[in-house]
Amino acid sequence: MLEKKLREAARADEQTREHIIRELAGSLDEILPAVLHYLQFGPKGGTERIAAEVIRAIGYPRNKSAIPVLIDRIGDLNAPSRKEVVQTLLGMDPEEVVPALLQTLLDQGQHVLYWGEVTNGICAMLADEKTSQEFALPCGSVIAYLLSQEGLKRASDLDFHYLLDVLKKIGKECAVYALPVLIILARQEEASELRGEAQKLIASFDTTSLESYKYVIHFPDSTEGP
């Protein structure tokens, strides 16, 4: 029944699709567990996107039990449903979403399948210019910690550039905890895009933040790029 409705909505015109989504969203007790299961395990494509729209239409706080599944789904940066999944998460209270994000970020592959990809997806969401700092700021110190774990770069699909993008989004407010790892990244002997980005982020901090590190911040080639 659910899949039939989702397929019908995927093929329908905009007005009919919105009507079907509202109709499904209105039967909360019956539909939310089924839609979450479909989003995780159902066929991918247009119906996956409609399933995410139904979860969004249910609305917060009634749909807050969907948070873990939604976080898991943002790991696929090319998924048809990703836009709707991200919008649904960002439409919720940061105080509900952020603890779940931190739990996932600190998992480091112990329980989260494809943890590196999921973390990339989380960071892409946090770094987006449309994302409120209320989501990014509480995650900054954990992002800096992950950047300091050199082994993660070799052992997973984690892309350190996504991590660094979050610190760029946070800006000078992350200097107090991020400077040590940024300095290490900027000292890498081998020229790289990551090293250049770390150097630029350090240079963007105010002099007050940098004063305590004046004896260790010295990159002769910092203006030459990676």
BELHU-V383035 format. One line per field, one symbol per residue. ss: DSSP state (a for helix, b for strand, c for the rest). A space follows every 10 residues. Layout:
BEGIN
ss = ???
END
This chain:
BEGIN
ss = caaaaaaaaa accaaaaaaa aaaaaacaaa aaaaaaaaaa accccaaaaa aaaaaaaacc cccaaaaaaa aaaccccccc caaaaaaaaa cccaaaaaaa aaaaaccccc ccccaaaaaa aaaaaaaccc ccaaaaaaaa aaaaaaacca aaaaacccca aaaaaaaaaa aaaaaaaaaa aaaaaacccc ccaaaaaaaa aaaaccaaaa aaaccccccc cccccc
END
